[in-house]
Amino acid sequence: MNLVVDGLIILGLFLLFGVSHSILASNKIKFWMIRRFGTKIAFYRLFYTLSSLVVFYIFYAFSPKPNVIIYDLQPPLDILMVILQALSLVGIIWAARSIDIWEFLGIRQIQRYFKGTYKIEELDENLTFIVGGAFKYSRHPIYFFSILFLSFRPEMDFFYFTFLILSIIYFNIGSYFEEKKLIERFGVRYLKYKKIVPKFIPYKSTKSDLAKEEI
């Protein structure tokens, strides 16, 4: 019974993170910010990043962590898992190389604001259409490699397993709304890309197909 209660508390705290993260990411909130603060929306992305970190810390710090081990791999399987986890971290770094990390965090927006070059129609981020690097094989490679990184653990306890499942669900929901924004911004170009490149798992070679299409 205590395990059920612990699971519900973990779920509730994760929902606090997920819902707040999604609401703050919505264009409705961003347009409200523009009406109220104008070009100072340039500071919003950094606020969004920091607030997400704070709410995630609350989730992690206050979630119960019962001492229930689901599995504990022994050598050599535990070493294999660590190697696979390290490779998935390399994958995250490889995928992240294709994006502007400073734009993602919200630093470049503030730089453009002080230079007087920030465009209010950007909302809080200058969206770019990326088809290079890991994005040739997966539309959401950072999510894909993050799921692998979270999954490849030599020891899995109840809290971590629950967090893994909730993260996979959230990545699916988050990617759906992200793609709605990308379709709205890039239209047919993104729809062509979406037809060719798998959502998460890079199960087919798409390089030649992307070369044929004018994306």
C-alpha positions as CSV (number, residue, x, y, z in Angstrom):
1,M,0.0,0.0,0.0
2,N,2.8,2.4,0.9
3,L,4.3,1.7,-2.6
4,V,1.1,2.7,-4.3
5,V,1.0,6.0,-2.3
6,D,4.7,6.7,-3.1
7,G,3.9,6.1,-6.8
8,L,1.0,8.5,-6.7
9,I,3.1,11.2,-5.0
10,I,5.8,10.7,-7.6
11,L,3.2,11.0,-10.3
12,G,1.7,14.1,-8.8
13,L,5.0,15.9,-8.5
14,F,6.0,14.9,-12.0
15,L,2.6,16.3,-13.3
16,L,3.5,19.5,-11.4
17,F,6.7,19.7,-13.5
18,G,5.2,18.5,-16.8
19,V,2.1,20.7,-16.7
20,S,3.9,23.9,-15.6
21,H,6.6,23.2,-18.2
22,S,4.0,22.8,-20.9
23,I,1.9,25.8,-19.9
24,L,4.9,28.1,-19.8
25,A,6.0,26.8,-23.2
26,S,2.6,27.6,-24.8
27,N,2.2,30.4,-27.4
28,K,-0.8,31.6,-25.5
29,I,1.4,32.6,-22.5
30,K,4.0,34.0,-24.8
31,F,1.5,36.2,-26.7
32,W,0.2,37.4,-23.3
33,M,3.8,38.3,-22.3
34,I,4.2,40.3,-25.6
35,R,1.1,42.3,-24.9
36,R,2.2,43.1,-21.4
37,F,6.0,43.5,-21.8
38,G,6.7,43.9,-25.6
39,T,10.2,43.1,-26.7
40,K,11.2,42.2,-23.1
41,I,9.8,38.8,-24.1
42,A,13.5,38.3,-25.1
43,F,14.1,37.5,-21.4
44,Y,11.3,34.9,-21.2
45,R,13.3,31.9,-22.5
46,L,15.9,32.2,-19.8
47,F,13.2,32.5,-17.2
48,Y,11.5,29.4,-18.7
49,T,14.8,27.5,-18.5
50,L,15.5,28.5,-14.9
51,S,12.0,27.9,-13.7
52,S,11.9,24.5,-15.3
53,L,15.1,23.6,-13.4
54,V,13.6,24.8,-10.1
55,V,10.4,22.8,-10.6
56,F,12.3,19.7,-11.6
57,Y,14.5,20.1,-8.5
58,I,11.3,20.2,-6.4
59,F,10.0,17.0,-8.1
60,Y,13.3,15.2,-7.4
61,A,13.9,16.5,-3.9
62,F,10.4,15.8,-2.6
63,S,9.6,12.6,-4.4
64,P,9.7,9.5,-2.1
65,K,12.4,7.1,-2.9
66,P,11.5,3.7,-1.4
67,N,14.2,1.2,-1.1
68,V,12.7,-1.2,-3.6
69,I,15.1,-2.6,-6.2
70,I,13.6,-3.8,-9.4
71,Y,16.8,-5.3,-10.7
72,D,20.5,-5.2,-9.9
73,L,22.7,-6.5,-12.7
74,Q,25.9,-8.4,-11.9
75,P,29.1,-8.4,-13.9
76,P,29.6,-8.4,-16.9
77,L,26.0,-7.1,-17.6
78,D,26.4,-4.1,-15.3
79,I,29.6,-3.1,-17.2
80,L,27.7,-3.5,-20.5
81,M,24.9,-1.2,-19.3
82,V,27.4,1.5,-18.2
83,I,29.0,1.3,-21.7
84,L,25.6,1.6,-23.4
85,Q,24.7,4.5,-21.1
86,A,28.0,6.3,-22.0
87,L,27.3,5.8,-25.7
88,S,23.8,7.2,-25.3
89,L,25.4,10.3,-23.6
90,V,27.6,10.6,-26.6
91,G,24.5,10.5,-28.7
92,I,22.9,13.3,-26.7
93,I,26.0,15.4,-27.2
94,W,26.1,14.6,-31.0
95,A,22.4,15.5,-31.4
96,A,22.9,18.7,-29.3
97,R,25.7,19.9,-31.6
98,S,23.1,20.6,-34.3
99,I,21.2,23.1,-32.2
100,D,22.3,26.5,-30.9
101,I,22.6,25.7,-27.2
102,W,22.7,29.4,-26.2
103,E,19.5,30.1,-28.1
104,F,18.0,27.0,-26.5
105,L,18.9,28.3,-23.0
106,G,17.8,31.9,-23.8
107,I,21.1,33.7,-23.8
108,R,21.2,34.8,-27.4
109,Q,17.7,36.4,-27.1
110,I,19.0,38.7,-24.4
111,Q,22.1,39.5,-26.4
112,R,19.9,40.5,-29.4
113,Y,17.6,42.6,-27.1
114,F,20.5,44.7,-25.9
115,K,21.8,45.1,-29.4
116,G,18.3,46.2,-30.5
117,T,18.0,43.5,-33.1
118,Y,15.4,41.3,-31.3
119,K,12.3,40.6,-33.4
120,I,9.1,40.3,-31.4
121,E,7.7,37.8,-33.9
122,E,10.3,35.3,-32.7
123,L,8.3,35.1,-29.4
124,D,10.9,33.7,-27.1
125,E,13.0,31.7,-29.6
126,N,14.2,32.0,-33.2
127,L,13.1,28.6,-34.4
128,T,15.4,27.0,-37.0
129,F,14.6,24.0,-39.2
130,I,17.4,21.4,-38.6
131,V,17.8,18.5,-40.9
132,G,21.6,17.9,-40.4
133,G,23.5,15.6,-38.0
134,A,21.4,13.3,-35.9
135,F,18.2,15.0,-37.2
136,K,18.7,13.2,-40.5
137,Y,17.8,9.9,-38.7
138,S,15.4,11.0,-36.0
139,R,13.1,14.0,-35.7
140,H,13.7,14.1,-31.9
141,P,17.2,12.6,-31.5
142,I,17.8,14.3,-28.1
143,Y,14.7,12.7,-26.7
144,F,15.6,9.3,-28.2
145,F,19.1,9.3,-26.8
146,S,17.8,10.7,-23.4
147,I,15.4,7.7,-23.2
148,L,18.3,5.3,-23.9
149,F,20.5,7.1,-21.3
150,L,17.7,6.8,-18.7
151,S,17.0,3.2,-19.6
152,F,20.5,1.8,-19.5
153,R,21.1,1.5,-15.8
154,P,23.0,-1.4,-14.1
155,E,20.6,-1.0,-11.1
156,M,16.9,0.1,-11.3
157,D,14.9,1.1,-8.3
158,F,11.2,1.9,-7.9
159,F,11.6,5.7,-8.1
160,Y,13.9,5.7,-11.1
161,F,11.7,3.2,-13.0
162,T,8.6,5.3,-12.3
163,F,10.6,8.4,-13.5
164,L,11.7,6.6,-16.6
165,I,8.1,5.6,-17.6
166,L,6.8,9.1,-16.9
167,S,9.6,10.7,-18.9
168,I,8.9,8.5,-22.0
169,I,5.2,9.5,-21.8
170,Y,6.2,13.2,-21.4
171,F,8.7,13.1,-24.3
172,N,5.9,11.7,-26.5
173,I,3.4,14.4,-25.5
174,G,6.0,17.2,-25.6
175,S,7.2,16.1,-29.1
176,Y,3.6,16.3,-30.4
177,F,3.2,19.9,-29.3
178,E,6.6,20.8,-30.5
179,E,5.8,19.5,-34.0
180,K,2.6,21.4,-34.1
181,K,4.6,24.6,-33.6
182,L,7.1,23.5,-36.3
183,I,4.4,22.8,-38.8
184,E,2.8,26.1,-38.1
185,R,6.2,27.8,-38.6
186,F,7.6,25.9,-41.5
187,G,4.5,24.4,-43.1
188,V,5.0,22.0,-46.1
189,R,8.8,21.8,-45.5
190,Y,8.3,20.3,-42.1
191,L,5.5,18.0,-43.3
192,K,7.9,16.6,-46.0
193,Y,10.6,16.1,-43.4
194,K,8.1,14.4,-41.1
195,K,7.1,11.9,-43.8
196,I,10.7,10.9,-44.4
197,V,12.3,10.9,-40.9
198,P,11.1,8.7,-38.0
199,K,9.9,10.4,-34.9
200,F,12.3,8.7,-32.4
201,I,13.9,5.4,-33.4
202,P,16.1,5.7,-36.4
203,Y,15.0,2.4,-37.9
204,K,15.7,3.4,-41.6
205,S,18.2,5.2,-43.7
206,T,16.8,8.6,-44.7
207,K,19.9,10.4,-46.0
208,S,19.2,9.7,-49.7
209,D,15.5,10.5,-49.3
210,L,16.3,13.9,-47.7
211,A,18.7,14.6,-50.5
212,K,16.0,14.0,-53.1
213,E,13.5,16.3,-51.4
214,E,13.8,20.1,-51.5
215,I,13.6,20.7,-47.7
